[in-house]
Amino acid sequence: VHVEGEHSRVAIRNIRREAIEHIKKLQKQGVSEDLAGDAEKEVQEMTNSNIAQVEKHLVAKEKEIMSI
């Protein structure tokens, strides 16, 4: 369960990295720093939320496995 959880967290972080790279490319093309900063902050908040959901599911699955 822990290995699958780590794979999920890594996948989420990779998506975050790709999104931030895309935002930086847009910033070089003329998007304002404020807008880019807000977008990066939103991406980070979504990342934190999704990782928290993974953690919640891991705890539930671990309890389920241990109760059998």
Backbone as JSON Lines, residues from 0, in Angstrom:
{"i":0,"aa":"V","n":[0.84,-1.19,0.0],"ca":[0.0,0.0,0.0],"c":[0.88,1.25,0.0]}
{"i":1,"aa":"H","n":[1.95,1.2,0.79],"ca":[2.84,2.37,0.87],"c":[3.52,2.64,-0.47]}
{"i":2,"aa":"V","n":[3.89,1.59,-1.18],"ca":[4.55,1.76,-2.48],"c":[3.59,2.4,-3.48]}
{"i":3,"aa":"E","n":[2.36,1.92,-3.51],"ca":[1.38,2.51,-4.43],"c":[1.09,3.96,-4.06]}
{"i":4,"aa":"G","n":[1.04,4.25,-2.78],"ca":[0.84,5.63,-2.34],"c":[1.98,6.53,-2.78]}
{"i":5,"aa":"E","n":[3.2,6.03,-2.68],"ca":[4.36,6.82,-3.11],"c":[4.32,7.05,-4.62]}
{"i":6,"aa":"H","n":[3.92,6.03,-5.37],"ca":[3.79,6.2,-6.83],"c":[2.77,7.29,-7.15]}
{"i":7,"aa":"S","n":[1.68,7.31,-6.4],"ca":[0.66,8.34,-6.61],"c":[1.19,9.72,-6.29]}
{"i":8,"aa":"R","n":[1.91,9.84,-5.18],"ca":[2.46,11.15,-4.8],"c":[3.48,11.63,-5.84]}
{"i":9,"aa":"V","n":[4.31,10.72,-6.34],"ca":[5.29,11.09,-7.36],"c":[4.58,11.55,-8.62]}
{"i":10,"aa":"A","n":[3.52,10.84,-9.03],"ca":[2.78,11.23,-10.23],"c":[2.17,12.62,-10.06]}
{"i":11,"aa":"I","n":[1.62,12.9,-8.89],"ca":[1.03,14.22,-8.63],"c":[2.11,15.29,-8.69]}
{"i":12,"aa":"R","n":[3.26,15.03,-8.11],"ca":[4.36,16.01,-8.14],"c":[4.87,16.24,-9.56]}
{"i":13,"aa":"N","n":[4.9,15.19,-10.37],"ca":[5.32,15.35,-11.77],"c":[4.35,16.23,-12.54]}
{"i":14,"aa":"I","n":[3.06,16.05,-12.28],"ca":[2.05,16.89,-12.92],"c":[2.24,18.34,-12.49]}
{"i":15,"aa":"R","n":[2.53,18.55,-11.19],"ca":[2.77,19.91,-10.69],"c":[3.97,20.53,-11.4]}
{"i":16,"aa":"R","n":[5.04,19.77,-11.53],"ca":[6.26,20.27,-12.18],"c":[5.96,20.67,-13.63]}
{"i":17,"aa":"E","n":[5.23,19.82,-14.35],"ca":[4.89,20.12,-15.74],"c":[4.02,21.37,-15.83]}
{"i":18,"aa":"A","n":[3.07,21.51,-14.91],"ca":[2.18,22.69,-14.92],"c":[2.98,23.96,-14.65]}
{"i":19,"aa":"I","n":[3.89,23.92,-13.71],"ca":[4.69,25.11,-13.39],"c":[5.62,25.45,-14.55]}
{"i":20,"aa":"E","n":[6.18,24.45,-15.2],"ca":[7.0,24.71,-16.39],"c":[6.17,25.4,-17.47]}
{"i":21,"aa":"H","n":[4.94,24.93,-17.65],"ca":[4.05,25.54,-18.65],"c":[3.73,26.99,-18.28]}
{"i":22,"aa":"I","n":[3.49,27.24,-17.0],"ca":[3.21,28.61,-16.55],"c":[4.42,29.51,-16.81]}
{"i":23,"aa":"K","n":[5.62,29.01,-16.56],"ca":[6.83,29.8,-16.79],"c":[7.02,30.1,-18.28]}
{"i":24,"aa":"K","n":[6.67,29.15,-19.15],"ca":[6.74,29.4,-20.59],"c":[5.76,30.5,-20.98]}
{"i":25,"aa":"L","n":[4.55,30.44,-20.41],"ca":[3.56,31.48,-20.7],"c":[4.03,32.83,-20.19]}
{"i":26,"aa":"Q","n":[4.71,32.84,-19.06],"ca":[5.21,34.09,-18.51],"c":[6.25,34.7,-19.45]}
{"i":27,"aa":"K","n":[7.09,33.86,-20.05],"ca":[8.08,34.35,-21.0],"c":[7.41,34.91,-22.26]}
{"i":28,"aa":"Q","n":[6.2,34.43,-22.55],"ca":[5.46,34.89,-23.72],"c":[4.64,36.15,-23.43]}
{"i":29,"aa":"G","n":[4.68,36.62,-22.18],"ca":[4.04,37.89,-21.9],"c":[2.99,37.87,-20.81]}
{"i":30,"aa":"V","n":[2.72,36.74,-20.19],"ca":[1.75,36.7,-19.09],"c":[2.36,37.43,-17.9]}
{"i":31,"aa":"S","n":[1.55,38.2,-17.19],"ca":[2.07,39.01,-16.07],"c":[2.58,38.12,-14.94]}
{"i":32,"aa":"E","n":[3.51,38.69,-14.17],"ca":[4.08,37.96,-13.03],"c":[3.02,37.65,-11.99]}
{"i":33,"aa":"D","n":[2.1,38.59,-11.77],"ca":[1.04,38.37,-10.78],"c":[0.16,37.2,-11.19]}
{"i":34,"aa":"L","n":[-0.23,37.15,-12.44],"ca":[-1.08,36.07,-12.93],"c":[-0.35,34.74,-12.85]}
{"i":35,"aa":"A","n":[0.92,34.73,-13.23],"ca":[1.73,33.52,-13.16],"c":[1.9,33.06,-11.72]}
{"i":36,"aa":"G","n":[2.14,34.0,-10.83],"ca":[2.28,33.67,-9.41],"c":[1.01,33.08,-8.83]}
{"i":37,"aa":"D","n":[-0.13,33.69,-9.2],"ca":[-1.42,33.17,-8.74],"c":[-1.66,31.76,-9.27]}
{"i":38,"aa":"A","n":[-1.3,31.52,-10.53],"ca":[-1.48,30.2,-11.13],"c":[-0.59,29.17,-10.44]}
{"i":39,"aa":"E","n":[0.65,29.53,-10.16],"ca":[1.55,28.61,-9.46],"c":[1.03,28.29,-8.06]}
{"i":40,"aa":"K","n":[0.5,29.3,-7.39],"ca":[-0.06,29.09,-6.05],"c":[-1.26,28.14,-6.12]}
{"i":41,"aa":"E","n":[-2.11,28.32,-7.13],"ca":[-3.27,27.46,-7.29],"c":[-2.85,26.02,-7.59]}
{"i":42,"aa":"V","n":[-1.83,25.86,-8.44],"ca":[-1.32,24.52,-8.74],"c":[-0.8,23.87,-7.47]}
{"i":43,"aa":"Q","n":[-0.09,24.62,-6.64],"ca":[0.44,24.06,-5.38],"c":[-0.68,23.67,-4.44]}
{"i":44,"aa":"E","n":[-1.73,24.48,-4.37],"ca":[-2.87,24.16,-3.51],"c":[-3.56,22.88,-3.98]}
{"i":45,"aa":"M","n":[-3.71,22.72,-5.3],"ca":[-4.32,21.5,-5.83],"c":[-3.43,20.3,-5.55]}
{"i":46,"aa":"T","n":[-2.12,20.49,-5.66],"ca":[-1.17,19.41,-5.36],"c":[-1.31,18.98,-3.9]}
{"i":47,"aa":"N","n":[-1.32,19.93,-3.0],"ca":[-1.46,19.62,-1.57],"c":[-2.77,18.9,-1.3]}
{"i":48,"aa":"S","n":[-3.85,19.36,-1.91],"ca":[-5.15,18.74,-1.72],"c":[-5.17,17.29,-2.21]}
{"i":49,"aa":"N","n":[-4.61,17.06,-3.38],"ca":[-4.6,15.71,-3.93],"c":[-3.7,14.77,-3.14]}
{"i":50,"aa":"I","n":[-2.57,15.26,-2.67],"ca":[-1.7,14.43,-1.85],"c":[-2.39,14.09,-0.53]}
{"i":51,"aa":"A","n":[-3.13,15.03,0.03],"ca":[-3.89,14.77,1.26],"c":[-4.94,13.69,1.03]}
{"i":52,"aa":"Q","n":[-5.59,13.73,-0.14],"ca":[-6.58,12.69,-0.46],"c":[-5.91,11.33,-0.58]}
{"i":53,"aa":"V","n":[-4.74,11.28,-1.2],"ca":[-4.01,10.01,-1.31],"c":[-3.69,9.49,0.09]}
{"i":54,"aa":"E","n":[-3.23,10.36,0.97],"ca":[-2.9,9.96,2.34],"c":[-4.13,9.41,3.05]}
{"i":55,"aa":"K","n":[-5.27,10.09,2.87],"ca":[-6.51,9.65,3.51],"c":[-6.89,8.25,3.03]}
{"i":56,"aa":"H","n":[-6.79,8.03,1.74],"ca":[-7.13,6.71,1.18],"c":[-6.14,5.65,1.64]}
{"i":57,"aa":"L","n":[-4.86,6.02,1.77],"ca":[-3.86,5.07,2.26],"c":[-4.18,4.61,3.67]}
{"i":58,"aa":"V","n":[-4.54,5.54,4.53],"ca":[-4.86,5.19,5.91],"c":[-6.07,4.26,5.94]}
{"i":59,"aa":"A","n":[-7.09,4.57,5.16],"ca":[-8.29,3.74,5.13],"c":[-7.97,2.34,4.6]}
{"i":60,"aa":"K","n":[-7.18,2.25,3.55],"ca":[-6.84,0.95,2.96],"c":[-5.97,0.15,3.92]}
{"i":61,"aa":"E","n":[-5.06,0.83,4.6],"ca":[-4.2,0.15,5.55],"c":[-5.03,-0.45,6.69]}
{"i":62,"aa":"K","n":[-6.01,0.3,7.19],"ca":[-6.9,-0.2,8.23],"c":[-7.69,-1.41,7.73]}
{"i":63,"aa":"E","n":[-8.16,-1.3,6.48],"ca":[-8.93,-2.4,5.89],"c":[-8.07,-3.67,5.79]}
{"i":64,"aa":"I","n":[-6.85,-3.52,5.34],"ca":[-5.95,-4.67,5.19],"c":[-5.62,-5.27,6.55]}
{"i":65,"aa":"M","n":[-5.36,-4.43,7.53],"ca":[-4.98,-4.91,8.85],"c":[-6.12,-5.58,9.59]}
{"i":66,"aa":"S","n":[-7.35,-5.27,9.24],"ca":[-8.5,-5.84,9.95],"c":[-8.84,-7.24,9.46]}
{"i":67,"aa":"I","n":[-8.3,-7.65,8.34],"ca":[-8.61,-8.98,7.78],"c":[-7.86,-10.06,8.47]}
